[in-house]
Amino acid sequence: MQEIICRFSKDEEVKWVSQLETVRVLERALRRAEIPIAYTQGFNPRPRLAMGPALPAGMTSQAELAALFLSHRMDAEELKKRLNAQLPPGFSVDAAWAIPAYKKKQTLGEIDTAEYVAAAKGPIEAEELDRRAVGLLSCREIRLVRQREKKTQKIDLRPWILALSIAEVPAGAQVKMTLRTGNAGGARPQEVFEQLGISGPEWQVSCHRQALYAGSAQTAARPRRMPLRSLHNSRFRRRSGKQEPNMR
Amino acid sequence: MNYNTLLGTVARPCRYTNSEWNSIHKDHSAAKARFCLCYPDIYEMGMSHLGLKILYHLLNSHPDYLAERAFAPWPDMEAALRQARLPLTSLESSVPLRDFDVVGFTLASELTYTNILTLLDLGGIPLKASDRTDRDPLVLAGGPGACNPEPLADFLDAVVLGEAEEAILEVAEAVAKNPPAKGRKALLDQLAQIPGLYLPSQYRPEYGDDGRLAALTPLNGAPARVRSRIIADFDSAPYPTRQVVPYLETVHDRVVLEIMRGCTRSCRFCQAGMTYRPTRQRKVSTLLDQAEKAIASTGFDEIALLGFNSPDFQGIEELIVGLLEAHSKRSIGISLPSSRTDTFTVSLAEKLARVRRPGLTFAPEAGTQRLREVINKQVTEENLFTALEAAFDSGWSAVKLYFMIGLPTETKDEVEAIADLLQRAAALGRKKLGERKGRLKITASVGNFIPKPHTPFQWWGQEEPESLKEKQALLRSGVRAKEVRLSWNDVEMSRLEAAVSRGDRRLGEAYHLAWKAGARFDAWAESFQPALWQQAFESAGLDPAAYANRHIHFQEALPWDRLDYGVTKDFLCREAQAALSGILTPDCRVEDCANCGACPRSPDFAGN
């Protein structure tokens, strides 16, 4: 079995396609492209693929990740070309690379950091947002209660905000943030917006995910993994040259 | 026109996303006839309807015509559009409905009709046909519900009866020659010349002193009867292989391969079984080719064989072997919906289970042999139990059973017989599954009988809601096996469906009132409001029971008498009488012709 990682983007026209639906988009495109994807065993065989941290619906991205498990070896560039020919408008694979055979599975499990840039237009000026951001970063903890269906969970947002900055642009404010994400817990962009007071119908926010990578010290602490980490950093973070969202 | 700012506030915004794979975006300025095909329910329902897919691709495959899609917005989206003062638009080009030449509706279920008014209103089109001017599109309808379009007569300009693959192109040609903007009158006159087109405004209803419909009189030389369209050469009828692939999970999220049309088993409650005669099927080679192309262009992982009774397809085994050979390596599953109840169905399903185990559904419909003979469902209890036994032996632990209550002449004992049958089915399952009995699941879906136009039971009044409720309770208390899951239909909802099914033009007023009072998505339990409908009927001076629950005399005028679906009224009448005497009518593909009038074999055949 061969594992190939795809980094793909989701543009404006497909930003409401949820993570689950995105999986289906990939599954079907893989079948149309006749890529030799492996199938799971059992009553209801499914293509074997794993996704990086879910992108909240309504956001665009240039950094989505999917790990594809192939039954036959294939050149990553060839896969990228064939998959792109079969993806609906708004989706495109910007990079694809094979994971060396000695690498354990669950490559994407190591992803723990996400970078976002957002354009926010609303009743609060950029200058004030900046003051609030500085205030937020100076807090030791940011306690809040997260509600998901029937469950409530008490969390501290602060350690998950790795960087936050506000810039003034002609049409409002630009929010840049680096957030912890992934299986071990993380902050959602929406939660940071709410802390800044960016919420409600009077706000127009468009948020874009710029990068996803394995950034934690944990990985670096294990020397054997160093080459992989550098691989993550160099390839996951490579900018695709796309424009950041317009401030309109 | 852009909804983007609204989409953050509504549920499942993906319903309004338009860039799906295989969706067709054409240039409006270059098209000579522009259609907006509307399905009056949510996207997930509408995108599961094969008829809509066929017409969408058929129109778009013509260089001069264009078709786009629109679905009923969920109430949250409707509210958002109204608040933002935005019109409802087509998906593909985001063009308001009012700017198309033709707005066409699929009439699939009576309980979706209020959504037609929502689509018209939000689309900027006057609700009533009589209020439309040369600035407005032509409002067209078709589909199974066209069997009795009278309740919608006020709102529709024209109705296509029967199978629309040929008629829609003739309509498009007429529109290209006479766009509505250049004069509606000329266009309507031209449409009246197309076979299978029914123009409600060409008929004037008269009502008797008893409040019943007395006559529907043709005006201006309109035909006394409009014959529905039938595709004679079904094998080469257009089938879209480049189907749109939805982002959202739809109800039928797969390649739907239409293997046959029509059914001659003559179940007496079944409208489709009467109105899509004669039975036609595609060649195996055609179907294998269509499946291959459809899978290649969509990437779906399942093929469903569509036909009223797919195991009745002559050559079904050859078809299944061919499909498995071509697709099983890619883990593409195959399913076959069926209303047959026999071991043959199980043996076919077993072949398919090699890739993906399909669900098994049996439709005994009634609890006793007597009642099954009344409805002409030619299945014995022995057939059912041998089929169940075969299913459990071949590894199925879950099966689905369909029943109906309130069938003509049904007694309470016969409802208890359904409960008894389910108990015995559960006992058989426990015995057969042995150690695996914990996985046994029998789902019994119990519908309420609804008298449908153009069926032998069209004259029979539906049982009163209270009485149906009692029967549901009786069934519930009779089924004690925990492995059996019963599901019901709301009795008030069924009564509305029956009233509309057999309704006349006066129901248009009730529709308008109910819609104005907020009736939407009436087929959805969470939004159906019986009290509101009661009020609407009262304000319109109508009694729902007079439409739904009354036995109609054979001699009375029926609102759908002007529509000719092939089967003769004589045949339906003979069948109704045979039902009451428990006389069976055989399948004419196997035995003698019953002279239904729908095909040249029949002595009463009057041509298509």
Boltz contact constraints between the chains, C-beta under 6 A:
constraints:
  - contact:
      token1: [A, 13]
      token2: [B, 19]
      max_distance: 6.0
  - contact:
      token1: [A, 16]
      token2: [B, 7]
      max_distance: 6.0
  - contact:
      token1: [A, 16]
      token2: [B, 13]
      max_distance: 6.0
  - contact:
      token1: [A, 16]
      token2: [B, 14]
      max_distance: 6.0
  - contact:
      token1: [A, 16]
      token2: [B, 17]
      max_distance: 6.0
  - contact:
      token1: [A, 17]
      token2: [B, 14]
      max_distance: 6.0
  - contact:
      token1: [A, 17]
      token2: [B, 247]
      max_distance: 6.0
  - contact:
      token1: [A, 21]
      token2: [B, 247]
      max_distance: 6.0
  - contact:
      token1: [A, 28]
      token2: [B, 245]
      max_distance: 6.0
  - contact:
      token1: [A, 28]
      token2: [B, 299]
      max_distance: 6.0
  - contact:
      token1: [A, 31]
      token2: [B, 299]
      max_distance: 6.0
  - contact:
      token1: [A, 32]
      token2: [B, 299]
      max_distance: 6.0
  - contact:
      token1: [A, 39]
      token2: [B, 331]
      max_distance: 6.0
  - contact:
      token1: [A, 43]
      token2: [B, 357]
      max_distance: 6.0
  - contact:
      token1: [A, 45]
      token2: [B, 331]
      max_distance: 6.0
  - contact:
      token1: [A, 58]
      token2: [B, 8]
      max_distance: 6.0
  - contact:
      token1: [A, 88]
      token2: [B, 19]
      max_distance: 6.0
  - contact:
      token1: [A, 88]
      token2: [B, 21]
      max_distance: 6.0
  - contact:
      token1: [A, 89]
      token2: [B, 19]
      max_distance: 6.0
  - contact:
      token1: [A, 90]
      token2: [B, 19]
      max_distance: 6.0
